[in-house]
């Protein structure tokens, strides 16, 4: 979404936005039921419809932010894997499954499979392919054998 478009919209419709915000705050402060949130949502949705922003554009913006956040977390997790490999505790369940834990990471998988579940600081990052950094991390943890 282009900032120039938003800037132009705000310059052209500042009065409508101010009125909507005053109404929004009045509703939130005066009405004490679930009705206030319904009215607030209607006001906000009305502003978006009035501005010409579509649901698809909002969805695309949300997807973009989500993908950037997941990408950042994955990069951070890989950096932490390299730093915490020596502290990793490797446990095997006897059926080919393993769990590797560090202060910030948890990796679960099965020996011989190409995918492992990665959790970073309590947030699941999904299934990762066992290659590159993850493969080195698993091998290092297995060697340490804690």
N, C-alpha and C positions, 0 to 999 in steps of 0.2 A: 504494500500500500504506500503510495507516494505521499510524502510529507507536504509537498506543494499543494496537492489536492485538498488535504485536510486543512492546511493553512487558509486556502481560499474559501473553503466552506465555513470556517470559523469567522473569517472577516465578513462574509456575506450574511451569515445567519446568527450573529452574536446575540441578538435580542431574543430570538426563539430559544437559544440554548440557555440564556440566563433565566427566562421564564420557566423553562422545563426544570432547571436546577432548583429554583425557588419552590416550585410545586413538589418536586421530589423530596426536598428537605422538610417541607411542611407536612407532607403525608407521613413521612417516617417519624417525625416528632409528635404528631397529633394522633394518628391512628395507632392503636395498640394491639392489633390482631393480625392474623395471617393476611387479612385483606390489604394491609399496608404494603406487604411485599408483592402482592399481585398488582396493585396500583403502581408501585415503583417499577416493576418489570415492564408494565405496559408503557410507562413514560419513557423508559430507556429504549425499549423496542421502537417506540414511535420516533425517537430521535434518530435511531439507526435507519429506519425506513425513510424518514425525511431526508437524511443525508445521502441516500442512494447506496449505502453499503449493503451488499447482499449477504445472505447466509453463507453462500459459497466462499465469498471473500473472507468472512470471519473464520470459516472452517479451514481455509488455506493458511490464514495467519496462525491459527492454533496449531495446525500440523507443522508448520515451519518452526514455531517456537519449541514444540515437543521434540522434533527431530534434532534441533540444535542442542537442546538440553541433554538428550540421550547421547548424542555424539560427544558432548563435553564430559559426561559421566563416564563413558567408555574410555576416553583418552585418559582421564584421571585414574580410572581403575587399572589401566595398563601400567601407568607410572607407579602406582602403589604396589602392583604385583612385583615389579622389579625391585622396589625398595624393601618389601616385606617378605620376600621369598625365604630368607634365612630364618624368619620367625614362624614360618608356616608349620601347622600341625596337621600331619597326614594321617587319616584313619581309614581303614578298609572295613567293609561290612562282611567280608568273607564270600560274597556272591559276585565279586568283580566290581562292585560299586565302591566309590571312594568319596570322602569329604575332606576338603582342605580348608582350614580356618586360619586366618590371621586377625589382628585387631580390627581391620577394616573390610576384609573380604571373606567370602565363603564360596567355594567352588564345589559343586557336586556333579558326579558323572559316573560312567561305567567304563572299565578298562576296555580298550579296543573300539569304543564308539567315537564318532567324529564330533559329537556335541557334548557340551557341559553347561550346567546351569550356573550363572555367576550372579552373586548378590554383593553389592557394594554399599557399605554403611547402612544396611537394612533395606536397600532398594534393589529389587530384582531387575537385572539388566537383560534377562532372557537367556536364551540358549546361544552360546558362542561356539564357533568352530574351534576344535582343538588343533590350533596351528600357531606358529609364531610365538608371541609373548606368552599366551596361555599354555602352550605346550611346554615351553621352557620353565614356566612357573610350576607346572605339575611335576615335571621331571626333577626340578630342584627340591620341591617339597618331599617327593618320594625318596630322594637320596638322603635328605636330612633325617627322615624316618622318625620323627617325633610323634 
